[in-house]
Amino acid sequence: MWKIIEKILMENKKWAPSKEENLGVITSVYEFIKEKLSELQNKTGCPDSFIYDFIGNIQNEWHPESCHSIVRNKKRKN
């Protein structure tokens, strides 16, 4: 998991979590998401490829140029 976080940090030079955030909320949310995806797969029997595409759709909503991201950032500034 730390390699994933390190990769993200290298790609995003504007913000970096504190050690406490990394060991706390970030790890917690990461594990929660994995657990929920496993639950989704267990309840539906969907293949890994569906989970992969599903995550990709969510990821697209967080792209800095997506409508969802633009709206979120405007709400934060207000």
Summary of the structure (lengths in Angstrom):
residues: 78
radius of gyration: 14.9
end to end distance: 34.1
largest distance: 42.5
contacts: 149
relative contact order: 0.06
helix: 78%
strand: 0%
